Amino acid sequence: MITDELERNREQWRRRAQVLHSLAQSCRRIDGWDSPAGKLFDDRVASCAESIDRLGERAEKLAEAYDLHLQVVSAGGRIQL
């Protein structure tokens, strides 16, 4: 049934968002060292963490979209693009 598939996809995107946010947090906990290379490493890891967080936010938005679609389908409607 379509609602089962929408629910499954919504939950999968929510889990992906959680995993991505957790990975970003782990990246932020990485300690560098006091040297030019260490500072460059810290900058790159921080940049990666920000990008991963943005991916997590997009995954959350996809989960929200699936949720809205599910609500419309559950009410007997259709989404037309």
C-alpha atoms as an extended CHARMM CRD file, in Angstrom:
* protein
*
        81  EXT
         1         1  MET       CA              0.0000000000        0.0000000000        0.0000000000  PROA      1               0.0000000000
         2         2  ILE       CA              1.2260000000        3.5060000000       -0.8070000000  PROA      2               0.0000000000
         3         3  THR       CA              0.8970000000        4.7520000000        2.7690000000  PROA      3               0.0000000000
         4         4  ASP       CA              3.1510000000        1.9690000000        4.0390000000  PROA      4               0.0000000000
         5         5  GLU       CA              5.8110000000        2.9010000000        1.5050000000  PROA      5               0.0000000000
         6         6  LEU       CA              5.5320000000        6.6040000000        2.3680000000  PROA      6               0.0000000000
         7         7  GLU       CA              5.8460000000        5.8300000000        6.0870000000  PROA      7               0.0000000000
         8         8  ARG       CA              8.8700000000        3.6230000000        5.4660000000  PROA      8               0.0000000000
         9         9  ASN       CA             10.5720000000        6.2930000000        3.3360000000  PROA      9               0.0000000000
        10        10  ARG       CA              9.8030000000        8.9940000000        5.9070000000  PROA      10              0.0000000000
        11        11  GLU       CA             11.3540000000        6.9330000000        8.6940000000  PROA      11              0.0000000000
        12        12  GLN       CA             14.3890000000        6.0730000000        6.5830000000  PROA      12              0.0000000000
        13        13  TRP       CA             15.0440000000        9.7670000000        5.8880000000  PROA      13              0.0000000000
        14        14  ARG       CA             14.6240000000       10.5760000000        9.5710000000  PROA      14              0.0000000000
        15        15  ARG       CA             17.1900000000        7.9080000000       10.4720000000  PROA      15              0.0000000000
        16        16  ARG       CA             19.5620000000        9.1860000000        7.7980000000  PROA      16              0.0000000000
        17        17  ALA       CA             19.2300000000       12.6990000000        9.2040000000  PROA      17              0.0000000000
        18        18  GLN       CA             20.0590000000       11.4320000000       12.7000000000  PROA      18              0.0000000000
        19        19  VAL       CA             23.0790000000        9.5180000000       11.4230000000  PROA      19              0.0000000000
        20        20  LEU       CA             24.3500000000       12.5460000000        9.5110000000  PROA      20              0.0000000000
        21        21  HSD       CA             23.9410000000       14.8720000000       12.4990000000  PROA      21              0.0000000000
        22        22  SER       CA             25.6960000000       12.3330000000       14.7070000000  PROA      22              0.0000000000
        23        23  LEU       CA             28.5590000000       12.0730000000       12.2280000000  PROA      23              0.0000000000
        24        24  ALA       CA             28.8860000000       15.8670000000       12.1410000000  PROA      24              0.0000000000
        25        25  GLN       CA             29.0540000000       15.9290000000       15.9520000000  PROA      25              0.0000000000
        26        26  SER       CA             31.7550000000       13.2540000000       15.8940000000  PROA      26              0.0000000000
        27        27  CYS       CA             33.7510000000       15.3090000000       13.4050000000  PROA      27              0.0000000000
        28        28  ARG       CA             33.5380000000       18.3300000000       15.7000000000  PROA      28              0.0000000000
        29        29  ARG       CA             35.0220000000       16.2950000000       18.5600000000  PROA      29              0.0000000000
        30        30  ILE       CA             38.1640000000       15.4480000000       16.5890000000  PROA      30              0.0000000000
        31        31  ASP       CA             41.1310000000       17.2130000000       18.1220000000  PROA      31              0.0000000000
        32        32  GLY       CA             43.8290000000       18.5820000000       15.9090000000  PROA      32              0.0000000000
        33        33  TRP       CA             47.3080000000       19.5700000000       16.9340000000  PROA      33              0.0000000000
        34        34  ASP       CA             49.1740000000       22.8250000000       17.2810000000  PROA      34              0.0000000000
        35        35  SER       CA             50.9610000000       23.1920000000       13.9720000000  PROA      35              0.0000000000
        36        36  PRO       CA             50.1640000000       24.6460000000       10.5720000000  PROA      36              0.0000000000
        37        37  ALA       CA             49.1240000000       21.2030000000        9.3250000000  PROA      37              0.0000000000
        38        38  GLY       CA             47.0220000000       20.6410000000       12.4530000000  PROA      38              0.0000000000
        39        39  LYS       CA             45.2330000000       23.9580000000       11.9740000000  PROA      39              0.0000000000
        40        40  LEU       CA             44.5660000000       23.1350000000        8.3320000000  PROA      40              0.0000000000
        41        41  PHE       CA             43.2490000000       19.7430000000        9.4190000000  PROA      41              0.0000000000
        42        42  ASP       CA             40.9630000000       21.4030000000       11.9950000000  PROA      42              0.0000000000
        43        43  ASP       CA             39.6140000000       23.7840000000        9.3390000000  PROA      43              0.0000000000
        44        44  ARG       CA             38.9280000000       20.9600000000        6.9100000000  PROA      44              0.0000000000
        45        45  VAL       CA             37.2230000000       18.7980000000        9.5140000000  PROA      45              0.0000000000
        46        46  ALA       CA             35.0730000000       21.7510000000       10.6390000000  PROA      46              0.0000000000
        47        47  SER       CA             34.1170000000       22.4270000000        7.0300000000  PROA      47              0.0000000000
        48        48  CYS       CA             33.1930000000       18.7720000000        6.5460000000  PROA      48              0.0000000000
        49        49  ALA       CA             31.1060000000       18.8290000000        9.7280000000  PROA      49              0.0000000000
        50        50  GLU       CA             29.1620000000       21.8530000000        8.4550000000  PROA      50              0.0000000000
        51        51  SER       CA             28.5290000000       20.1600000000        5.1100000000  PROA      51              0.0000000000
        52        52  ILE       CA             27.4070000000       16.9550000000        6.7950000000  PROA      52              0.0000000000
        53        53  ASP       CA             25.0490000000       18.9530000000        9.0160000000  PROA      53              0.0000000000
        54        54  ARG       CA             23.5430000000       20.5960000000        5.9240000000  PROA      54              0.0000000000
        55        55  LEU       CA             22.9980000000       17.1500000000        4.4220000000  PROA      55              0.0000000000
        56        56  GLY       CA             21.2650000000       16.1520000000        7.6640000000  PROA      56              0.0000000000
        57        57  GLU       CA             19.0070000000       19.1910000000        7.3970000000  PROA      57              0.0000000000
        58        58  ARG       CA             18.1030000000       18.2540000000        3.8400000000  PROA      58              0.0000000000
        59        59  ALA       CA             17.3500000000       14.7050000000        4.9330000000  PROA      59              0.0000000000
        60        60  GLU       CA             15.0290000000       16.1520000000        7.5980000000  PROA      60              0.0000000000
        61        61  LYS       CA             13.2670000000       18.2080000000        4.9280000000  PROA      61              0.0000000000
        62        62  LEU       CA             12.8150000000       15.1010000000        2.7990000000  PROA      62              0.0000000000
        63        63  ALA       CA             11.2980000000       13.3230000000        5.7880000000  PROA      63              0.0000000000
        64        64  GLU       CA              8.9370000000       16.2810000000        6.2610000000  PROA      64              0.0000000000
        65        65  ALA       CA              7.9760000000       16.1260000000        2.5830000000  PROA      65              0.0000000000
        66        66  TYR       CA              7.1800000000       12.4290000000        2.9000000000  PROA      66              0.0000000000
        67        67  ASP       CA              5.1570000000       13.2140000000        6.0170000000  PROA      67              0.0000000000
        68        68  LEU       CA              3.1320000000       15.8770000000        4.2030000000  PROA      68              0.0000000000
        69        69  HSD       CA              2.6060000000       13.5710000000        1.2430000000  PROA      69              0.0000000000
        70        70  LEU       CA              1.4740000000       10.8440000000        3.6090000000  PROA      70              0.0000000000
        71        71  GLN       CA             -1.0240000000       13.2080000000        5.2300000000  PROA      71              0.0000000000
        72        72  VAL       CA             -2.4540000000       14.1920000000        1.8410000000  PROA      72              0.0000000000
        73        73  VAL       CA             -2.6960000000       10.5800000000        0.6400000000  PROA      73              0.0000000000
        74        74  SER       CA             -4.2230000000        9.4830000000        3.9530000000  PROA      74              0.0000000000
        75        75  ALA       CA             -6.9070000000       12.1460000000        3.5110000000  PROA      75              0.0000000000
        76        76  GLY       CA             -7.6870000000       10.8210000000        0.0240000000  PROA      76              0.0000000000
        77        77  GLY       CA             -5.9970000000       13.6170000000       -1.8910000000  PROA      77              0.0000000000
        78        78  ARG       CA             -3.2860000000       13.7610000000       -4.4930000000  PROA      78              0.0000000000
        79        79  ILE       CA             -0.2810000000       16.0020000000       -4.9580000000  PROA      79              0.0000000000
        80        80  GLN       CA              0.1350000000       17.3510000000       -8.4530000000  PROA      80              0.0000000000
        81        81  LEU       CA              3.3830000000       18.8920000000       -9.5590000000  PROA      81              0.0000000000
